Amino acid sequence: MKSGDIEKKINEIIDNIRPYLNMDGSDIEFIKYEDNYLYLKIIGNCNNCILKDEEIDNGLLTMFQEEIPEIKGIINVPL
């Protein structure tokens, strides 16, 4: 998959999960996709949650990898 196609798919996935995050007082911002790593900024309640890293590794990463297997990991960009 081309980089432009990957970024388009990333934004589609984010648009699909955003309503669920918003219900919890959170949001997610796509920063960049580089060297097979997805850089995201977690905003709101999820950013302060003690389970944030586990949710990123087990929840979000799995969700993104189902659609984009090239993704090796997610890096949470600090606020």
N, C-alpha and C positions, 0 to 999 in steps of 0.2 A: 504494500500500500504506500502511495506517495505521501510525503510530508503534509502537503496541502489537504489531501483526503483524510489523513489522520487527524489533523487539527479540526476539520469540519465535523468528523465523527465525535471527537472529544466534546465539542460544543453541543452536539445533539444529545449526548449522554448527560451532560451537565444540565441542559434544559429539561430533560426528563426527570432528573432527581431533585432539581431545585425546589419544586413545590413541597416535597417531603422535608427538606431541610428548613424551608421557610416556616413550616408549621411548628418547628421546634425553636424558632427564633434564630436560625442560622442561615448561612449562605456559603457559596463556593465561587471562587473566581479563578478562571484559567489564566495562568501567567505565560507559560511556554511549554513546548514539547521539544526536548533536546537530548540526543544520544540515548534514545529509547526510554527516557525518564519524563514523567509528567510533573510539572511544577504547578501546584495549586495553592491558593490562599484560602484557608478556612476562616470564615468570619462569623461572629456572633457566639451563641451559646456553645456550639460544638468546639470552638477554639479554646474554651476554658475547661472543657470536660476532661476528666482524668483518663477516660477511655479513648480519647481522640486518636492516639497513635495506633491502638489496636483496631479501631474502626477504619482508619485509613488503610492499614495493612491487610485486614481481613475482609472488610466490606467494600470500600471504594476500589481498591486494587483489583479484587476479583471481578467486580462489575465492569470495570474498564477492560480488563484482560479478556473477558468473554467476547467483547466486540473488537478489541484491538490487541491480539496476542503479542505484538511487538513490544508492548509496554513492559519494562523490567521492574519499575517501581514508581512510587509517588513520593515527591518531596514537598512537604508542607512549608511554604514560604512564610516566614514570620511576618506579623503585622507591622 
